[in-house]
Amino acid sequence: MSSIRDPDARNRQNLRARVGYQPPAWDERMRGGRHGPHGVLRFFIFMLLLAAVVLVGLVTVGRPLLASAVIGWASDNPSTLSMPFVADLVGENLGAGLTKPVSDDATPVDFAIQEGDTTQSIARRLEAQKLLADSRAFVYLAYRQKVAGTWIAGPYQLRANMTPADLVTALQQGPLPNPVITVGLREGLRLEQITALLEKLHQQSGLEMDPQDFYDLVKKPPADLLAQYPWLHIPAGASLEGFLAPATYRVHPDITAEAFAKLLLDHFYETVGNDRMDVPKARGLTFLQVLSLASIVEQETVLEDERAIIAGVYQNRLNKKMVLGADPTVIYGNDTMQLRALLLEQWVKYSFWNVPKAPSMRSVELPPDLAGYQTYLNVGLIPGPICTPTVASIEAALAPNLRTGYLYFVAIRDAKGKSTGKHAFAKTEVEHIANLKKYGYIK
């Protein structure tokens, strides 16, 4: 017998049976069940708190992993540096590398941007040339400054003391004129000739360096400069005469005296090499003495095949305790004496290496501090080089030809009295006097 008294209740029960009725679930209650709108609000607050916890976890515990992934991504895709979050992580990783130069070396370095170069390829080459410690710093700054891809191909001059930002700025200024300022130093120049050339360029070609600063530096090099060149063994108070290598240098107008001097010293070391400077003990001379002898050979020699022979003449005389009797050394001392009476600006018009107006080389008088260059009166080697010799002259001084036994030589003149570049050699004074008569030096 049925206990249902309410007909409507029976109908509701039947309906529930037909549609598979279940008690109100969580989602139903959230849609308006017994908890109402307050339940919805609590749910969203819970989800926000959960998201915050996850984010805090990523920023703290997972930050290194996140940063590493982002930095790697930016390295492969530099354009992503336009995103502040990515740029911040990369910038934080680079740290001091964004503002620190490779070194304090102000020596100009040639650098070229090639057609088709990208920001990344430029950065890699800057690092390879030791102008940049980390190529990423250059890429980072270029993209942050929105100049990536705007490079102009051509020659540039940079310095190792430039910061990454300086490098970006310098390469944005466009290529330098080619050439900038050419300083051509031929073989056999003395310090004053180099200085005179710099003075000429200062007056006529826009070279900003004060030639007097250069001369003072190379004449009395400071201790901090000498410390940078441990191979440069010179006596206290000595100049850099003999060590400023001949070459054609292309420099920026604002190059400093020290930077230019270092260019010349660096090139000397590169061309001469440490092996030649390490003079064998059997040679019996220091490298400075070898260089001094080589500088005389440089001034005396015209033909390559005579270098070792001329070096042998002087070495034979040294071995016999004879005076060298070398005209170039006396001329060097006389020129030095004459230049002291002139302003540096006047050196441009001075005629170097001319024979003094005197009855003979022996009669040329030099002041006490230059007496060592009067090799017609004083025995032994000169105090120091009289010019920068070539590698060929250095090699001749290292290995002079002593087998000939020659002690004298004289330049051979043609029928018109002009030197041919060749020399006549002699073993005895009698033979030498005969050569002097033969070529019109005496009657």
Order of alpha helices (4+ residues) and beta strands (2+ residues): alpha-alpha-alpha-alpha-alpha-beta-alpha-alpha-beta-alpha-beta-alpha-alpha-alpha-beta-alpha-alpha-alpha-alpha-alpha-alpha-beta-beta-alpha
